[in-house]
């Protein structure tokens, strides 16, 4: 999580700082539907490398937006899911989805 000193004055900047890259948005989009395993997440996001996915998952977990659950199985199973804090971002992601659909409709009509 960000420290008090790291928090920007602007709340929009805080949100952008936490989820403002294309990979984090796509990870959150997926996690809004259900928990995901690493490999299936990587397959569902074209162009993301294993390192970039790992780095973004770690950052989201560190910021308290997602949870990582390791199941004691052989081989170990790891699932990523939205935390309660991450779940509170649903309206943001849903608004982005609605706006994107509207934009796609306008472009397709022209």
The 8 nearest C-alpha neighbors of each residue, nearest first, counted from 0:
[[1, 62, 61, 63, 2, 60, 58, 59],
 [0, 2, 5, 6, 3, 62, 4, 17],
 [1, 3, 5, 4, 0, 6, 62, 7],
 [4, 2, 6, 5, 1, 7, 0, 8],
 [3, 5, 2, 6, 1, 7, 8, 0],
 [4, 6, 2, 3, 1, 7, 13, 8],
 [7, 5, 3, 4, 1, 13, 2, 8],
 [8, 6, 9, 13, 5, 12, 10, 4],
 [7, 9, 10, 6, 12, 13, 11, 5],
 [8, 10, 12, 7, 11, 13, 6, 14],
 [11, 9, 13, 12, 14, 8, 7, 6],
 [12, 10, 14, 13, 9, 15, 16, 7],
 [11, 13, 15, 9, 10, 14, 16, 7],
 [14, 12, 10, 16, 11, 15, 7, 17],
 [15, 13, 17, 11, 16, 12, 18, 10],
 [14, 16, 19, 12, 18, 17, 13, 11],
 [15, 17, 13, 14, 19, 18, 12, 20],
 [18, 16, 14, 15, 19, 13, 62, 59],
 [19, 17, 15, 23, 16, 20, 14, 24],
 [20, 18, 15, 16, 17, 21, 23, 14],
 [19, 21, 22, 23, 18, 24, 15, 16],
 [20, 22, 24, 23, 25, 19, 18, 26],
 [21, 23, 25, 24, 20, 26, 55, 47],
 [24, 22, 26, 25, 18, 20, 21, 27],
 [23, 25, 27, 21, 22, 26, 28, 18],
 [26, 24, 28, 22, 27, 23, 29, 21],
 [27, 25, 23, 29, 28, 24, 22, 30],
 [26, 28, 30, 24, 29, 25, 31, 23],
 [29, 27, 25, 26, 31, 30, 24, 92],
 [30, 28, 26, 27, 31, 32, 25, 33],
 [29, 31, 27, 32, 33, 28, 80, 34],
 [30, 32, 29, 28, 33, 27, 81, 89],
 [31, 33, 30, 29, 34, 28, 35, 27],
 [34, 32, 30, 31, 35, 80, 29, 81],
 [33, 35, 80, 79, 30, 78, 36, 32],
 [36, 34, 79, 78, 40, 33, 37, 80],
 [35, 37, 78, 39, 38, 77, 40, 79],
 [36, 38, 40, 39, 41, 35, 78, 77],
 [39, 37, 41, 40, 36, 42, 35, 43],
 [38, 40, 42, 41, 36, 37, 43, 35],
 [41, 39, 37, 43, 38, 42, 36, 35],
 [40, 42, 38, 39, 43, 44, 37, 47],
 [43, 41, 39, 40, 44, 38, 45, 47],
 [42, 44, 40, 41, 39, 45, 29, 38],
 [45, 43, 41, 42, 47, 46, 40, 25],
 [46, 44, 47, 43, 42, 41, 48, 40],
 [45, 47, 44, 48, 41, 42, 43, 22],
 [48, 46, 45, 44, 51, 52, 41, 49],
 [49, 47, 51, 50, 52, 46, 41, 53],
 [48, 50, 52, 51, 53, 47, 41, 54],
 [51, 49, 53, 48, 52, 54, 47, 55],
 [50, 52, 54, 48, 53, 49, 55, 47],
 [53, 51, 55, 49, 50, 54, 56, 48],
 [52, 54, 50, 56, 51, 55, 49, 57],
 [55, 53, 51, 57, 52, 56, 50, 58],
 [54, 56, 58, 52, 57, 53, 51, 59],
 [55, 57, 59, 53, 58, 54, 52, 60],
 [58, 56, 60, 54, 55, 59, 61, 53],
 [57, 59, 61, 55, 60, 56, 62, 54],
 [60, 58, 62, 56, 64, 61, 57, 65],
 [59, 61, 65, 57, 63, 62, 58, 64],
 [60, 62, 58, 63, 59, 0, 57, 64],
 [63, 61, 0, 59, 60, 64, 58, 1],
 [64, 62, 60, 61, 65, 0, 59, 84],
 [63, 65, 85, 59, 82, 84, 62, 60],
 [66, 64, 81, 82, 60, 80, 63, 59],
 [65, 67, 80, 82, 79, 60, 81, 68],
 [68, 66, 79, 78, 69, 80, 77, 65],
 [67, 69, 78, 77, 70, 79, 66, 76],
 [68, 70, 77, 76, 71, 67, 78, 75],
 [69, 71, 76, 72, 75, 77, 68, 78],
 [72, 70, 75, 69, 73, 76, 74, 77],
 [71, 73, 75, 74, 70, 76, 69, 77],
 [74, 72, 75, 71, 76, 70, 69, 77],
 [73, 75, 72, 76, 71, 70, 77, 69],
 [76, 74, 72, 73, 71, 70, 77, 69],
 [75, 77, 70, 69, 72, 74, 78, 71],
 [78, 76, 69, 68, 36, 70, 75, 67],
 [79, 77, 36, 68, 35, 67, 34, 80],
 [78, 80, 67, 35, 34, 66, 36, 68],
 [81, 79, 34, 66, 65, 30, 82, 78],
 [80, 82, 65, 85, 86, 30, 66, 64],
 [81, 83, 65, 85, 84, 64, 66, 86],
 [82, 84, 86, 85, 87, 81, 64, 65],
 [83, 85, 87, 82, 86, 64, 63, 88],
 [86, 84, 64, 82, 81, 87, 83, 88],
 [85, 87, 83, 88, 84, 81, 89, 82],
 [86, 88, 84, 85, 89, 83, 90, 91],
 [89, 87, 86, 91, 85, 90, 92, 84],
 [88, 90, 92, 91, 87, 86, 93, 31],
 [91, 89, 93, 88, 92, 94, 87, 95],
 [92, 90, 94, 88, 89, 93, 95, 87],
 [91, 93, 95, 89, 94, 90, 96, 88],
 [94, 92, 96, 90, 95, 91, 89, 97],
 [93, 95, 97, 91, 96, 92, 90, 98],
 [96, 94, 92, 98, 93, 97, 99, 91],
 [95, 97, 93, 99, 94, 98, 100, 92],
 [98, 96, 94, 100, 99, 95, 93, 101],
 [97, 99, 101, 95, 100, 96, 94, 102],
 [100, 98, 102, 96, 101, 97, 95, 103],
 [101, 99, 103, 97, 102, 98, 96, 104],
 [102, 100, 104, 98, 99, 103, 97, 105],
 [101, 103, 99, 105, 104, 100, 98, 106],
 [102, 104, 100, 106, 101, 105, 107, 99],
 [103, 105, 101, 107, 102, 106, 100, 108],
 [106, 104, 102, 108, 107, 103, 101, 109],
 [105, 107, 103, 109, 108, 104, 102, 101],
 [106, 108, 104, 105, 109, 103, 102, 101],
 [109, 107, 105, 106, 104, 103, 102, 101],
 [108, 106, 107, 105, 104, 103, 102, 101]]
